[in-house]
Amino acid sequence: MRKERGIDADAPQYGENQQKVWNSFKDSRIRSRLWKQHGVNLIPEAWEALDARVKADRKSSGETELARPAYIDAVILDAPQDIDELVELVDLINEELLGVPAGDRTSVSMSPEARKKFLGLLEALGDARMKRKGKDLMTALTVRMLRKLETEGSMPKPQRRRLL
């Protein structure tokens, strides 16, 4: 007996933010030729928290190819467009940390959409007289996403379709 196409009762139920990460991960696999490296600067504590989340999600989902790029891509694509919200996020992370410490910059692959949005976010910060606050913004956005993911729990195992 064949199953009808459509909603599968056995398919994993992703949280809203897990779905964003999963969508970025799938895109990185399907359109890998379009993903390009871009420098990202986060404070060490944020990189450590991100790496811990990636490791935990690899284990819970069984997807060993999950990596930083899918999360950073999702972080950027989830970022608000409103400059006032961006400034507020930067101010909040600075308040929470009593100033954002030095960061670690590394290159991470991003989708074309995330790269374009990322450059727009940095330009918007410059227009708001916060030109050298990219690290602060990326740290704030990453911490924000990690907190959302934490409330959603472990990444579920993906549903694998059979070819035949």
Secondary structure, DSSP 4 states (H G I P E B T S, - for coil): -PPPSS--TTS----HHHHHHHHHHHHHHHSGGG-EEEEEEE-HHHHHHHHHHHHHHHHHH--TT--HHHHHHHHHHTS---HHHHHHHHHHHHHHHTS----EEEEEEE-HHHHHHHHHHHHHHHHTT-TT-HHHHHHHHHHHHHHHHHHH-SPPPPPPPP--
